Amino acid sequence: MKKLLLAVVVATIFLASYAPAAMAAEEGTKPSGGNVIFFAAIAIAAGIGMGLGALGTGIGQGHAVRGAVEGIARNPGASGKILTTMLVGLAMIESLAIYALVIALILLYANPLIKYVVG
């Protein structure tokens, strides 16, 4: 697990240090080629991001429902309060998937970098 975390940190540092150099093109110049690769990378990134967002929220919602059902099984008299709290929690968890969807849609349709690639 530590090796995976180290790899993610190293990759993040590498990408963060490479980004300013990649965006340092002069105004009015188009990058040579790579339009198809750029748009394919955007589509892949949006798909992976949405998939990870849905995976995480699905796991979180499963744990929430499991805990609520166990709580109701132990104390059936508290089912109303447990149900209400669970639904509020599920709404909060689902908002994370909605944020991932918004970011994916921004990447696909309102990406500010597209003007540099398309021209």
N, C-alpha and C positions, 0 to 999 in steps of 0.2 A: 504494500500500500504506500509505503514511504517512497519507493522508486517511482510509482505512478505520479504521486504528488510532485516529486522533484522534476519529473519529465514535463508535467503541465506548467510548472513555474518557469522552467527553462524555456519552453516553447513560447510562453506569454512574454517573457523578457525579450526573446529574439524578435518576435513579431512587433512588439512595441518599439524596439529600437530600429526596425527596418521600415516602419510606416512613414516617418518623416522623409526618408530618402526616396521612397516610392512616390510620395506626393509632391516632390520638389520640381516637377516639370514646369517649364516656362509657360506663361500664359499664351494661349493660341496654338500651342503645339499639341499634336495628337500622338498618343503612344503608338508605336508601330505594331500593327496586328494585335492578336489576342482578344478581339471583341467576343468571339464565341467562347473562349475559355473564361473570360470575365463573367459573362452572363451565366455560364454553366456553374461556375463557382458560387455565384450568388444564389442560384436555385438550389444547389446542394447545401449551402450554409443555411438557407431558410428551412429546408426540409429537415436537416439534422437538428436545428434549433427547436423547431416545432415538435419534433419527435421526442427530444429530451424533455421539453416542457410538459408534454402530455404524459410521458412516462413518470416523471416526478409527481405530477399532480394525481395521477391514477394511484400510485403507491400511497400517497398521503391520504387520499380519500378512502382507500381501502382500510388503512389503519384507523381512521376516524370512525368509520361505520362499524368496524369490528369492536372498537372500544365502546361505542354507544350501545351496541347489541349486548355486549357483556355487562355493561352497567344496568341495562333494563332487565337482563336476566337475573341479576343479583337483587335489584330493588325495583319491582314493577310499578310501585307507587310513584316513583320519580321519573316515569317515562316522558311526561310532558316537558319537564325542564331539560331532560337529556336530549330529547328530540329537537327542541328549540336551539339549544346550544350547538348541537351537531350541525344543524342546517346553516347557522351563522358561520361555523367553522368551515363547512364545505364551500360556502360562497367565497370565503377568504382564500381557500386553497385554489378554487377554480379561477380566481382572479390572476393567479400566476400563469396559468395556461393562456388566458386572454392576453396578458402582457407579451408572452412569447409569440402569439399570433400577430399582435400589432407590430412587433419588431420584424417578424417574417414578412408581413405585407409591406412594411417600409422598405425592407431590402429588395423586394421584388418590384414594387411599383413607384416608390418615391425616393430612390437611392440618390443622394447628392453626388456620388461619384460617377454616375452615368454620363453627365455632361462632359467629363474629361475623356471618357472612352469613346463615346459616340461622336463627339465633336460638336 
